[in-house]
Amino acid sequence: MVFLPKLQQINREFYSLVDKVKPECQKNPNLFDPDLWPKQINGSRYDDQGFLYDPLIAKYYESMARETCQACPIKTECLKFAIVTKNNEMVFGGLTPNERRDLISSRR
């Protein structure tokens, strides 16, 4: 378990690195948040929260986020940050929340 002071230190260190490197994700943060990916009305289905969801659009944005992550100089640190802080949102280090959960499960 990560205690609050350690978590605060991890946050400070990571965001200090982000400020220093200025990765591409900072220019378009919506690209990394599946909740903000565009929804399409025609040919869509509703997700579990009642929003229209189109899997093709989601895959497109997911692939764009991954492509951006692949070229990032702090990709590894970003992934570690998401795992340590148990971030269950957004694409971090090129992995979706589900992929990070699978990665953690496979190491146990």
Buried (B, 14 or more C-beta within 10 A) or exposed (E): EEEEEEBEEBEEEBEEBBEEEEBBBEEEEEBBEBEEBEBEEEEBEEEEEEEBBBEEBBEEBBEBBBEBBEEBEBBEBBBBBBBBBEEEEBBBBBBBBEBBBEEEEEEE
